Structure formats: structure tokens, C-alpha cells
Amino acid sequence: MKPSGDTSKKDPSWKDVCSADDLQPNSGVCVLVEGQQVAIFFLVKENAVYAIHNYDPIGRANVLSRGVIGDIKGEPVVASPLYKQHFNLKTGVCIEDGQITVLVYPIRIYNGRVEIQVTVQEVIEAPAHEEANV
């Protein structure tokens, strides 16, 4: 994977989250960024990485990183492991209900490290973590 974006200056909005080696081919992993769970997906065939919020707004749980990835009409998607709705990895839009979306984060790999860009507005808009009721 090639580095992307202007790398001549270190932009503080880009957060280093893990090594590129930590990514699971054709699968998802979850990272904590600025207090938010972010699902990262590495699609080997496309040599692409995507980042969306891990919270499934339909199932109301942080589970999207554990979903099954694929494509619908050539668009990369993840199927929620709960109710199987598909979310577009580029736009965050739910395929089955276009009124439902999840946040999408800019992501890049730079010097072997995965970086996600998070703005203050995204942190404010993102759903809070669901606490486990024991």
C-alpha cells in the first residue's frame, strides 16, 4: 500500500492508530480513536483501506468491524453481523435504507502506519459507546 496525502508536514488531525501489519486481509479490526470506536477494513484485491464508525445504528451495538465484507454493484460494503444490513464503506450509507448512515473517516497508510483523520465535529456527532449491562 502506498502512502497517500501530503506527507511533508505532520498534520495533527491524522491519528496514528496501528501498524499496517495489524490489519487483517479482507476483514475488519476495531481501533479506539479520540474516544470513538472505528472499524478499519483492508481489502486486499483492491489494495484499499476503509474506516467507518464501528457502531451499527440498526442493531445499536459496536459490531461493524466484525461484519462480512463484500461488494454490491461494485461498491465495497460491510454486512452487519447482527441484522445483516449493508453499509457502503466509501459513503457510510445503508444499502437497505438510505436514510441511515454511519460516519466515514479518511484513512491512509504512511510509513507502514495506519492513520485516521478525525475532526472535532465527528467526535461530537459520533454515538457514545454502548455500556455493557451486567
N, CA, C and O atoms as a DFTB+ gen file, in Angstrom:
536 C
 N C O
     1  1       0.837      -1.173       0.000
     2  2       0.000       0.000       0.000
     3  2       0.879       1.233       0.000
     4  3       1.862       1.315       0.737
     5  1       0.523       2.163      -0.815
     6  2       1.316       3.367      -0.949
     7  2       0.811       4.451      -0.009
     8  3      -0.386       4.523       0.266
     9  1       1.728       5.310       0.495
    10  2       1.270       6.421       1.315
    11  2       0.417       7.361       0.483
    12  3       0.633       7.503      -0.721
    13  1      -0.544       7.999       1.118
    14  2      -1.387       8.947       0.402
    15  2      -1.418      10.270       1.140
    16  3      -1.073      10.349       2.319
    17  1      -1.831      11.297       0.437
    18  2      -1.946      12.609       1.059
    19  2      -0.611      13.324       1.111
    20  3       0.424      12.739       0.791
    21  1      -0.629      14.581       1.511
    22  2       0.574      15.375       1.665
    23  2       1.272      14.963       2.948
    24  3       0.757      15.178       4.045
    25  1       2.431      14.377       2.802
    26  2       3.142      13.869       3.972
    27  2       4.333      14.739       4.341
    28  3       5.146      14.350       5.180
    29  1       4.450      15.929       3.715
    30  2       5.596      16.777       4.004
    31  2       5.523      17.397       5.395
    32  3       6.555      17.730       5.977
    33  1       4.324      17.555       5.931
    34  2       4.139      18.110       7.267
    35  2       3.244      17.172       8.054
    36  3       2.325      16.567       7.501
    37  1       3.513      17.054       9.331
    38  2       2.675      16.208      10.179
    39  2       1.446      16.995      10.593
    40  3       1.544      17.967      11.342
    41  1       0.290      16.573      10.106
    42  2      -0.982      17.213      10.403
    43  2      -1.543      16.556      11.664
    44  3      -1.754      15.344      11.677
    45  1      -1.790      17.333      12.726
    46  2      -2.273      16.739      13.978
    47  2      -3.664      16.124      13.887
    48  3      -4.065      15.392      14.792
    49  1      -4.417      16.405      12.812
    50  2      -5.740      15.788      12.689
    51  2      -5.630      14.320      12.278
    52  3      -6.602      13.574      12.400
    53  1      -4.462      13.896      11.794
    54  2      -4.238      12.492      11.457
    55  2      -3.723      11.779      12.699
    56  3      -2.696      12.157      13.264
    57  1      -4.443      10.747      13.118
    58  2      -4.098       9.999      14.331
    59  2      -3.523       8.646      13.957
    60  3      -4.140       7.880      13.217
    61  1      -2.331       8.356      14.477
    62  2      -1.701       7.051      14.276
    63  2      -2.451       6.036      15.129
    64  3      -2.557       6.201      16.344
    65  1      -2.974       4.978      14.492
    66  2      -3.803       4.034      15.233
    67  2      -3.220       2.627      15.341
    68  3      -3.505       1.915      16.304
    69  1      -2.408       2.218      14.367
    70  2      -1.813       0.882      14.433
    71  2      -0.819       0.710      13.289
    72  3      -0.693       1.568      12.416
    73  1      -0.133      -0.400      13.318
    74  2       0.765      -0.761      12.227
    75  2      -0.054      -1.329      11.078
    76  3      -1.093      -1.950      11.302
    77  1       0.404      -1.121       9.856
    78  2      -0.265      -1.728       8.700
    79  2      -0.269      -3.252       8.827
    80  3      -1.159      -3.915       8.295
    81  1       0.708      -3.801       9.518
    82  2       0.779      -5.250       9.730
    83  2      -0.342      -5.761      10.638
    84  3      -0.640      -6.955      10.641
    85  1      -0.961      -4.867      11.404
    86  2      -2.062      -5.261      12.287
    87  2      -3.372      -5.464      11.532
    88  3      -4.305      -6.071      12.057
    89  1      -3.443      -4.960      10.308
    90  2      -4.669      -5.103       9.524
    91  2      -4.852      -6.555       9.105
    92  3      -3.888      -7.246       8.776
    93  1      -6.093      -7.005       9.121
    94  2      -6.425      -8.371       8.727
    95  2      -6.921      -8.345       7.286
    96  3      -7.882      -7.639       6.978
    97  1      -6.274      -9.113       6.389
    98  2      -6.698      -9.113       4.987
    99  2      -8.166      -9.515       4.835
   100  3      -8.617     -10.507       5.407
   101  1      -8.892      -8.731       4.060
   102  2     -10.303      -8.995       3.756
   103  2     -11.156      -9.174       5.007
   104  3     -12.041     -10.028       5.065
   105  1     -10.867      -8.356       5.993
   106  2     -11.580      -8.429       7.260
   107  2     -11.502      -7.069       7.945
   108  3     -10.901      -6.128       7.425
   109  1     -12.118      -6.984       9.117
   110  2     -12.110      -5.731       9.856
   111  2     -11.413      -5.842      11.190
   112  3     -11.317      -6.925      11.768
   113  1     -10.926      -4.713      11.675
   114  2     -10.389      -4.596      13.026
   115  2     -10.981      -3.323      13.626
   116  3     -11.398      -2.424      12.896
   117  1     -11.017      -3.252      14.927
   118  2     -11.553      -2.075      15.603
   119  2     -10.431      -1.375      16.352
   120  3      -9.620      -2.020      17.015
   121  1     -10.389      -0.050      16.244
   122  2      -9.422       0.762      16.979
   123  2     -10.180       1.863      17.713
   124  3     -11.281       2.243      17.314
   125  1      -9.592       2.360      18.768
   126  2     -10.172       3.457      19.530
   127  2      -9.435       4.741      19.144
   128  3      -8.222       4.848      19.322
   129  1     -10.182       5.712      18.613
   130  2      -9.606       6.973      18.156
   131  2     -10.396       8.117      18.783
   132  3     -11.595       8.261      18.547
   133  1      -9.708       8.930      19.586
   134  2     -10.370      10.079      20.218
   135  2     -11.649       9.643      20.940
   136  3     -12.658      10.346      20.901
   137  1     -11.602       8.498      21.588
   138  2     -12.739       8.013      22.351
   139  2     -13.827       7.351      21.524
   140  3     -14.871       6.983      22.064
   141  1     -13.604       7.192      20.221
   142  2     -14.597       6.587      19.340
   143  2     -14.077       5.265      18.784
   144  3     -12.901       5.146      18.443
   145  1     -14.960       4.274      18.696
   146  2     -14.594       3.009      18.074
   147  2     -14.710       3.167      16.561
   148  3     -15.754       3.557      16.038
   149  1     -13.613       2.856      15.871
   150  2     -13.564       2.965      14.418
   151  2     -13.237       1.593      13.847
   152  3     -12.290       0.938      14.282
   153  1     -14.029       1.164      12.871
   154  2     -13.809      -0.109      12.190
   155  2     -12.952       0.151      10.954
   156  3     -13.273       1.010      10.133
   157  1     -11.856      -0.604      10.834
   158  2     -10.955      -0.476       9.693
   159  2     -11.026      -1.767       8.888
   160  3     -10.945      -2.863       9.442
   161  1     -11.178      -1.624       7.569
   162  2     -11.272      -2.771       6.678
   163  2     -10.170      -2.692       5.633
   164  3      -9.950      -1.640       5.033
   165  1      -9.475      -3.809       5.415
   166  2      -8.398      -3.904       4.441
   167  2      -8.827      -4.876       3.351
   168  3      -8.915      -6.082       3.579
   169  1      -9.095      -4.335       2.156
   170  2      -9.495      -5.153       1.020
   171  2      -8.266      -5.395       0.151
   172  3      -7.773      -4.483      -0.513
   173  1      -7.782      -6.625       0.164
   174  2      -6.521      -6.972      -0.495
   175  2      -6.604      -6.794      -2.002
   176  3      -5.730      -6.164      -2.598
   177  1      -7.640      -7.340      -2.625
   178  2      -7.771      -7.298      -4.088
   179  2      -7.718      -5.867      -4.606
   180  3      -7.098      -5.599      -5.634
   181  1      -8.366      -4.950      -3.896
   182  2      -8.392      -3.546      -4.291
   183  2      -7.198      -2.769      -3.739
   184  3      -6.971      -1.617      -4.106
   185  1      -6.436      -3.418      -2.847
   186  2      -5.329      -2.761      -2.146
   187  2      -5.825      -1.450      -1.523
   188  3      -5.216      -0.392      -1.684
   189  1      -6.951      -1.555      -0.806
   190  2      -7.597      -0.367      -0.243
   191  2      -7.929      -0.573       1.223
   192  3      -8.190      -1.691       1.668
   193  1      -7.913       0.524       1.963
   194  2      -8.344       0.513       3.353
   195  2      -9.493       1.497       3.505
   196  3      -9.523       2.537       2.848
   197  1     -10.443       1.157       4.382
   198  2     -11.606       1.987       4.651
   199  2     -11.788       2.077       6.153
   200  3     -11.427       1.158       6.888
   201  1     -12.353       3.193       6.607
   202  2     -12.625       3.380       8.031
   203  2     -14.022       3.958       8.203
   204  3     -14.355       4.992       7.624
   205  1     -14.833       3.278       9.007
   206  2     -16.175       3.755       9.334
   207  2     -16.362       3.624      10.841
   208  3     -15.608       2.919      11.511
   209  1     -17.364       4.302      11.361
   210  2     -17.652       4.162      12.785
   211  2     -18.094       2.723      13.045
   212  3     -18.804       2.139      12.226
   213  1     -17.693       2.161      14.150
   214  2     -17.979       0.765      14.472
   215  2     -19.417       0.539      14.938
   216  3     -19.859      -0.606      15.033
   217  1     -20.143       1.600      15.227
   218  2     -21.485       1.499      15.788
   219  2     -22.520       1.195      14.701
   220  3     -22.650       1.938      13.728
   221  1     -23.244       0.105      14.879
   222  2     -24.339      -0.261      13.989
   223  2     -25.596       0.438      14.499
   224  3     -26.109       0.064      15.554
   225  1     -26.113       1.447      13.780
   226  2     -27.272       2.193      14.276
   227  2     -28.572       1.385      14.262
   228  3     -29.539       1.767      14.921
   229  1     -28.607       0.296      13.533
   230  2     -29.813      -0.536      13.500
   231  2     -29.788      -1.534      14.657
   232  3     -30.768      -1.672      15.388
   233  1     -28.673      -2.219      14.814
   234  2     -28.534      -3.177      15.916
   235  2     -28.181      -2.527      17.237
   236  3     -28.235      -3.173      18.284
   237  1     -27.819      -1.247      17.198
   238  2     -27.451      -0.468      18.387
   239  2     -26.332      -1.116      19.196
   240  3     -26.430      -1.279      20.412
   241  1     -25.258      -1.482      18.480
   242  2     -24.096      -2.081      19.139
   243  2     -22.847      -1.786      18.304
   244  3     -22.930      -1.572      17.095
   245  1     -21.713      -1.777      18.957
   246  2     -20.430      -1.562      18.287
   247  2     -19.930      -2.897      17.731
   248  3     -19.195      -3.625      18.399
   249  1     -20.343      -3.205      16.494
   250  2     -20.049      -4.531      15.934
   251  2     -19.619      -4.525      14.471
   252  3     -19.259      -5.581      13.951
   253  1     -19.639      -3.392      13.789
   254  2     -19.406      -3.411      12.350
   255  2     -18.040      -3.955      11.958
   256  3     -17.893      -4.507      10.867
   257  1     -17.039      -3.813      12.819
   258  2     -15.708      -4.354      12.493
   259  2     -15.733      -5.873      12.365
   260  3     -14.833      -6.460      11.765
   261  1     -16.759      -6.511      12.924
   262  2     -16.884      -7.968      12.853
   263  2     -17.795      -8.428      11.721
   264  3     -18.092      -9.616      11.599
   265  1     -18.241      -7.477      10.888
   266  2     -19.123      -7.819       9.783
   267  2     -18.383      -8.471       8.624
   268  3     -17.153      -8.505       8.585
   269  1     -19.158      -8.981       7.694
   270  2     -18.620      -9.633       6.498
   271  2     -18.497      -8.579       5.406
   272  3     -19.452      -7.856       5.122
   273  1     -17.305      -8.495       4.789
   274  2     -17.121      -7.519       3.722
   275  2     -17.355      -8.165       2.367
   276  3     -17.171      -9.370       2.192
   277  1     -17.760      -7.348       1.426
   278  2     -18.021      -7.799       0.067
   279  2     -18.286      -6.593      -0.799
   280  3     -17.823      -5.492      -0.504
   281  1     -19.041      -6.801      -1.881
   282  2     -19.421      -5.659      -2.709
   283  2     -20.834      -5.869      -3.232
   284  3     -21.286      -6.996      -3.434
   285  1     -21.504      -4.765      -3.443
   286  2     -22.825      -4.749      -4.057
   287  2     -22.739      -3.763      -5.212
   288  3     -22.476      -2.577      -5.013
   289  1     -22.965      -4.266      -6.422
   290  2     -22.877      -3.462      -7.642
   291  2     -21.526      -2.759      -7.738
   292  3     -21.449      -1.605      -8.158
   293  1     -20.471      -3.456      -7.351
   294  2     -19.126      -2.913      -7.451
   295  2     -18.705      -1.989      -6.327
   296  3     -17.572      -1.507      -6.326
   297  1     -19.569      -1.731      -5.384
   298  2     -19.249      -0.852      -4.254
   299  2     -18.892      -1.692      -3.031
   300  3     -19.608      -2.640      -2.707
   301  1     -17.790      -1.358      -2.344
   302  2     -17.407      -2.132      -1.157
   303  2     -18.385      -1.900      -0.011
   304  3     -18.764      -0.764       0.275
   305  1     -18.791      -2.989       0.642
   306  2     -19.748      -2.910       1.743
   307  2     -19.325      -3.833       2.871
   308  3     -18.517      -4.744       2.693
   309  1     -19.899      -3.567       4.042
   310  2     -19.799      -4.487       5.173
   311  2     -21.221      -4.825       5.586
   312  3     -22.077      -3.946       5.681
   313  1     -21.465      -6.103       5.830
   314  2     -22.776      -6.548       6.320
   315  2     -22.688      -6.641       7.830
   316  3     -21.819      -7.327       8.368
   317  1     -23.580      -5.956       8.508
   318  2     -23.593      -6.007       9.966
   319  2     -23.777      -7.451      10.422
   320  3     -24.589      -8.183       9.857
   321  1     -23.024      -7.863      11.446
   322  2     -23.193      -9.228      11.946
   323  2     -24.506      -9.432      12.703
   324  3     -24.855     -10.567      13.027
   325  1     -25.233      -8.363      12.988
   326  2     -26.485      -8.502      13.744
   327  2     -27.678      -8.758      12.830
   328  3     -28.228      -9.860      12.813
   329  1     -28.078      -7.739      12.071
   330  2     -29.274      -7.879      11.234
   331  2     -28.953      -7.903       9.750
   332  3     -29.859      -7.891       8.917
   333  1     -27.674      -7.938       9.414
   334  2     -27.179      -8.122       8.045
   335  2     -27.406      -6.951       7.098
   336  3     -27.290      -7.132       5.886
   337  1     -27.725      -5.754       7.599
   338  2     -27.801      -4.601       6.720
   339  2     -26.398      -4.309       6.198
   340  3     -25.402      -4.543       6.883
   341  1     -26.340      -3.798       4.984
   342  2     -25.067      -3.497       4.335
   343  2     -24.793      -1.998       4.400
   344  3     -25.671      -1.181       4.125
   345  1     -23.557      -1.650       4.770
   346  2     -23.135      -0.255       4.805
   347  2     -22.018      -0.068       3.786
   348  3     -21.043      -0.819       3.774
   349  1     -22.170       0.948       2.930
   350  2     -21.159       1.266       1.928
   351  2     -19.909       1.763       2.649
   352  3     -19.993       2.686       3.460
   353  1     -18.756       1.168       2.366
   354  2     -17.520       1.548       3.057
   355  2     -16.978       2.903       2.600
   356  3     -16.171       3.514       3.299
   357  1     -17.417       3.372       1.435
   358  2     -16.967       4.681       0.947
   359  2     -17.825       5.824       1.479
   360  3     -17.318       6.907       1.773
   361  1     -19.135       5.575       1.601
   362  2     -20.058       6.656       1.955
   363  2     -20.702       6.506       3.325
   364  3     -21.172       7.488       3.900
   365  1     -20.728       5.278       3.859
   366  2     -21.381       5.013       5.139
   367  2     -22.882       4.817       5.032
   368  3     -23.536       4.565       6.044
   369  1     -23.443       4.925       3.843
   370  2     -24.887       4.813       3.652
   371  2     -25.323       3.349       3.717
   372  3     -24.671       2.467       3.156
   373  1     -26.436       3.107       4.412
   374  2     -27.017       1.776       4.495
   375  2     -27.694       1.470       3.156
   376  3     -28.524       2.250       2.688
   377  1     -27.347       0.353       2.549
   378  2     -27.904      -0.016       1.246
   379  2     -29.416      -0.245       1.343
   380  3     -30.160       0.156       0.448
   381  1     -29.863      -0.874       2.401
   382  2     -31.279      -1.204       2.556
   383  2     -32.145      -0.010       2.951
   384  3     -33.347      -0.008       2.688
   385  1     -31.553       0.999       3.574
   386  2     -32.293       2.190       3.996
   387  2     -31.363       3.390       3.908
   388  3     -30.577       3.646       4.821
   389  1     -31.456       4.121       2.808
   390  2     -30.562       5.244       2.542
   391  2     -30.634       6.381       3.539
   392  3     -29.794       7.281       3.503
   393  1     -31.624       6.366       4.438
   394  2     -31.733       7.395       5.467
   395  2     -30.794       7.115       6.644
   396  3     -30.557       7.990       7.477
   397  1     -30.268       5.906       6.705
   398  2     -29.394       5.506       7.812
   399  2     -27.956       5.506       7.320
   400  3     -27.644       4.935       6.275
   401  1     -27.083       6.155       8.088
   402  2     -25.669       6.220       7.725
   403  2     -24.790       6.030       8.952
   404  3     -25.233       6.186      10.089
   405  1     -23.540       5.691       8.692
   406  2     -22.509       5.677       9.730
   407  2     -21.407       6.634       9.269
   408  3     -21.237       6.868       8.073
   409  1     -20.673       7.177      10.218
   410  2     -19.578       8.082       9.877
   411  2     -18.491       7.345       9.106
   412  3     -18.190       6.185       9.387
   413  1     -17.909       8.031       8.135
   414  2     -16.783       7.518       7.359
   415  2     -15.592       8.417       7.674
   416  3     -15.720       9.641       7.713
   417  1     -14.444       7.807       7.895
   418  2     -13.243       8.563       8.253
   419  2     -12.195       8.462       7.155
   420  3     -11.990       7.384       6.599
   421  1     -11.521       9.583       6.830
   422  2     -10.374       9.487       5.928
   423  2      -9.307       8.601       6.583
   424  3      -9.055       8.699       7.784
   425  1      -8.692       7.743       5.780
   426  2      -7.691       6.813       6.297
   427  2      -6.549       6.732       5.304
   428  3      -6.750       6.839       4.094
   429  1      -5.358       6.541       5.824
   430  2      -4.190       6.383       4.954
   431  2      -3.163       5.498       5.643
   432  3      -3.204       5.279       6.854
   433  1      -2.245       5.001       4.832
   434  2      -1.102       4.270       5.372
   435  2       0.135       5.086       5.016
   436  3       0.390       5.380       3.848
   437  1       0.899       5.445       6.047
   438  2       2.080       6.281       5.880
   439  2       3.220       5.669       6.681
   440  3       3.111       5.470       7.891
   441  1       4.308       5.376       5.991
   442  2       5.486       4.767       6.633
   443  2       5.126       3.509       7.416
   444  3       5.634       3.287       8.515
   445  1       4.251       2.691       6.847
   446  2       3.886       1.434       7.494
   447  2       2.925       1.569       8.659
   448  3       2.660       0.593       9.361
   449  1       2.398       2.774       8.874
   450  2       1.465       3.028       9.968
   451  2       0.104       3.431       9.395
   452  3       0.025       4.116       8.375
   453  1      -0.955       2.997      10.062
   454  2      -2.314       3.368       9.668
   455  2      -2.689       4.636      10.412
   456  3      -2.565       4.715      11.634
   457  1      -3.148       5.627       9.660
   458  2      -3.562       6.904      10.255
   459  2      -4.993       7.211       9.848
   460  3      -5.388       6.999       8.702
   461  1      -5.765       7.716      10.809
   462  2      -7.151       8.098      10.578
   463  2      -7.296       9.571      10.914
   464  3      -6.758      10.056      11.910
   465  1      -8.035      10.275      10.062
   466  2      -8.261      11.701      10.300
   467  2      -9.611      11.872      10.996
   468  3     -10.651      11.448      10.492
   469  1      -9.562      12.502      12.159
   470  2     -10.766      12.720      12.954
   471  2     -10.865      14.200      13.266
   472  3      -9.906      14.818      13.729
   473  1     -12.045      14.765      13.006
   474  2     -12.270      16.171      13.328
   475  2     -13.068      16.265      14.624
   476  3     -13.684      15.291      15.057
   477  1     -13.052      17.425      15.227
   478  2     -13.808      17.647      16.458
   479  2     -15.289      17.403      16.195
   480  3     -15.970      16.821      17.039
   481  1     -15.804      17.833      15.043
   482  2     -17.219      17.659      14.721
   483  2     -17.593      16.176      14.705
   484  3     -18.663      15.808      15.190
   485  1     -16.724      15.317      14.153
   486  2     -17.010      13.886      14.118
   487  2     -17.076      13.305      15.518
   488  3     -17.915      12.447      15.791
   489  1     -16.218      13.753      16.397
   490  2     -16.228      13.257      17.771
   491  2     -17.536      13.659      18.452
   492  3     -18.102      12.878      19.217
   493  1     -18.019      14.872      18.178
   494  2     -19.273      15.349      18.774
   495  2     -20.462      14.568      18.218
   496  3     -21.368      14.207      18.969
   497  1     -20.468      14.300      16.894
   498  2     -21.606      13.653      16.245
   499  2     -21.655      12.143      16.446
   500  3     -22.728      11.548      16.353
   501  1     -20.532      11.523      16.717
   502  2     -20.479      10.070      16.811
   503  2     -21.272       9.591      18.033
   504  3     -21.276      10.247      19.074
   505  1     -21.934       8.456      17.897
   506  2     -22.678       7.939      19.038
   507  2     -21.752       7.531      20.174
   508  3     -20.624       7.098      19.939
   509  1     -22.218       7.667      21.373
   510  2     -21.436       7.255      22.542
   511  2     -21.320       5.746      22.567
   512  3     -22.130       5.039      21.967
   513  1     -20.318       5.261      23.258
   514  2     -20.145       3.824      23.413
   515  2     -21.327       3.238      24.182
   516  3     -21.829       3.831      25.136
   517  1     -21.742       2.091      23.749
   518  2     -22.786       1.369      24.496
   519  2     -22.097       0.685      25.666
   520  3     -21.109      -0.024      25.476
   521  1     -22.592       0.883      26.835
   522  2     -22.041       0.236      28.024
   523  2     -22.700      -1.125      28.201
   524  3     -23.901      -1.274      27.974
   525  1     -21.932      -2.092      28.599
   526  2     -22.474      -3.430      28.833
   527  2     -23.290      -3.421      30.129
   528  3     -22.845      -2.902      31.153
   529  1     -24.451      -3.984      30.069
   530  2     -25.291      -4.132      31.265
   531  2     -25.068      -5.533      31.808
   532  3     -25.462      -6.521      31.187
   533  1     -24.445      -5.610      32.954
   534  2     -24.145      -6.924      33.547
   535  2     -24.996      -7.160      34.759
   536  3     -24.888      -8.209      35.394
